[in-house]
Amino acid sequence: MSASQSAVRSRAEAVKVSRTFDWLIMFTLFFVILGGYHVHFMLVAGDWDFWSDWKDRRLWVTVLPIMGITFPAAVQAILWWRYRIPFGATLSVLGLLFGEWVNRYFNFWGWTYFPINFVFPSQLVPGAIVLDVVLLVSGSMQLTAVIGGLGFGLLFYPGNWPVMAPLHLPVEYNGMMMTLADLSGYHYVRTGMPEYIRMVEKGTLRTFGKDVAPVSAFFSGFVSIIVYFLWHFFGRWFGSTAFTKGS
Amino acid sequence: MAATTESVKADAAEAPLLNKRNLFLGVALYCVFYAWVRWYEGVYGWSAGMDSFAPEFETYWMNFLYIEFVLEVSTAGILWGYLWKTRDRKVMSITPREELRRHFTHWTWLVCYGTAIYFGASYFTEQDGTWHQTIVRDTDFTPSHVIEFYLSYPVYIITGGAAFLYAKTRLPTYQQGNSIQYMVATVGPFMILPNVGLNEWGHTFWFMEELFVAPLHYGFVFFGWSALGVLGVLNIEIAALAKLLKKDLA
């Protein structure tokens, strides 16, 4: 092949071109995945994530990991299985958190004036790191699904505990017992989302007392395993390179 | 010596592989424009956007809506028309270097698409949550909808369509047919806009409150998944770039 048929003029230029594409690709992947993941997450789990008075011991703990493991599994299916890039889950979750924090600051606080400690997003990074590390160490999709998926569910509550614990302290207010988070919610009225819509502490599990959160986390981990498998194959399909016939 | 001088002159005259100015200007355009939009929301959302029957609502929000409709249709028509009209009819016979240059331009479009998707699907969509959970809606064209549904979504649709058209009309990689995942990554997010019809119908028919996880919203979720089609585009692009660069990187 003659020099005129080469796209670059030297090896140094080829390396530079390759590195430049890395940055362009990383930027695009980060923001497109962020957009898809965020619109998915806010509409299947968002209410529990928006408001601290929705962050209960049962549904918040159950729903968020199950809905949160989806995009990390799909992105890992391409970044690891095609390119051996070991941070697909963390990249997805950091994208989601970037989108959420910008929103909570500029819009929840900046436009509708809720205090940040009432609208901060849930923490998903510990579970994502476990997913990536298990995949990196084992190289096995099945082990990542079973151990990583279970870990993703189990770690959610402890990962959020340091920031949520003060808001779950009990207070007595006008003769009623409630949490500090509940009290914040009663003070910061959301007219379009009345109290009768709030889904917290439903069912009889709360009569188990201290076991509510562990049981919810374990159930969440179990479903996360299944969802990981499902979304791994979604990811593979989305990564396919097929063309329709014709021009 | 003379030949070397000529070659250096030719290199200096040649357009750069990546036009960084266009790249930064493209991203800056979205950021500056949306910063202005956010300022407008902040000022006129509370002062003129609470009552759709008020005359100031017509002035500040309905007129904004009418203007953006006209600008969006015009922009889409001109941009997509230009890309199609100026298509390369001998795309299969371009040099490898020209092909590499066009891949860079294509990624400039994709970077812009990423920026537009971020503002549309993330920034203005979650913003809609806090607005409608706080303010009771009395119209389908609320301040947050005028921006989210009818501005930020058309903007990413126009950008995604332009990226797809650029690839289709100028890159040999995309001449064998239509990439299924490229179509998923652009048509899927586009379908979020028609799904607004279901959303508004449902909200006016049976569900005035704003529960974000309500099944009424699952159409948005389904089409949001299609953003993952970018993974397929990534794989196609990396295969094409590897073909262009592999022997030089070896």
Interface residues (C-beta under 8 A of the other chain):
Chain A: M1 S4 Q5 S6 A7 V8 R9 S10 R11 E13 A14 V15 V17 S18 T20 F21 L24 I25 F27 T28 L29 F30 F31 V32 I33 L34 G35 G36 Y37 H38 V39 H40 M42 L43 V44 A45 G46 D47 W48 F50 F71 A74 V75 I78 R82 Y83 G99 E100 V102 N103 F106 N107 F108 G110 W111 T112 F114 V119 R190 T191 G192 M193 P194 I197 F234 G235 F238 G239 S240 T241 A242 F243 T244 K245 G246 S247
Chain B: D11 L17 L18 R38 E41 G42 G45 T95 P96 R97 E99 L100 H103 F104 W107 T108 L110 V111 Y113 G114 T115 I117 Y118 G120 A121 S122 Y123 T125 E126 Q127 G129 T130 W131 H132 Q133 T134 I135 V136 R137 Q175 Q176 G177 N178 S179 I180 Q181 V184 A185 P189 I192 E209 E210 L211 F212 V213 H217 Y218 F220 V221 G224 W225 S226 A227 L228 G229 V230 L231 G232 L234 N235 I236 E237 I238 A239 L241 L244 L245 K247 D248 L249
